[in-house]
């Protein structure tokens, strides 16, 4: 069983920065990609950023230029550096892994609140 644990969320003023982490543990199968998603109150969960095992990255338009995703393949850990945060970045941030056998797993989420 795979467990994903996010950390690093919190309360920050607009313009500030946060660094989220996602650590995988347990019987981790071969991973194809890891990603971050977020869900604002009353809204659907949305894609934020993704990184493959080869290091290819992809970002939502809202994250481009402000967020940077990275990963440590050896430790099966992923990070999201978030700079120039805006109130609209507020939400619960979830990490997700996509395995090579087409399964996926979610973490429990970490709250990010950006005050104006």
C-alpha positions, -999 to 999 in steps of 0.1 A, spaced: 0 0 0 13 34 -10 11 63 14 16 99 4 21 126 30 20 163 21 35 190 43 45 226 41 12 243 39 2 272 60 -9 308 61 10 334 42 5 369 30 0 377 -7 34 379 -24 49 354 0 63 320 -6 57 284 5 74 251 -2 52 220 -2 66 185 1 51 152 -7 68 120 5 58 85 -7 62 55 15 51 19 16 52 -5 -13 57 22 -39 53 7 -75 73 21 -104 62 57 -109 55 74 -141 48 109 -128 40 129 -97 18 159 -96 2 186 -75 -35 195 -76 -55 219 -55 -91 224 -45 -105 258 -35 -137 260 -14 -167 253 -35 -146 244 -65 -135 213 -83 -100 199 -78 -77 213 -105 -43 205 -119 -13 226 -107 19 210 -119 33 176 -129 68 161 -132 78 128 -148 105 105 -138 126 119 -166 121 154 -153 97 167 -178 75 193 -162 41 207 -170 22 236 -153 -12 251 -152 -13 285 -167 -20 300 -133 12 284 -119 36 292 -147 64 316 -137 55 314 -100 56 278 -91 84 252 -95 79 215 -92 109 192 -85 114 157 -72 140 135 -56 136 102 -74 158 83 -49 137 94 -20 104 94 -39 97 129 -27 83 158 -46 83 195 -39 64 225 -50 80 259 -45 54 285 -47 64 322 -50 44 354 -55 14 338 -39 -20 352 -45 -53 349 -26 -67 328 -54 -40 302 -47 -58 294 -15 -70 258 -12 -61 223 -2 -31 211 -21 -29 174 -29 -1 153 -44 -8 125 -67 14 97 -82 7 80 -114 22 45 -116 35 28 -147 7 3 -145 -19 30 -148 -29 33 -111 -28 65 -91 -27 75 -55 -36 107 -36 -23 122 -5 -45 136 22 -38 172 13 -23 203 30 -40 236 34 -26 267 18 -42 300 28 -30 333 12 -43 364 28 -47 397 9 
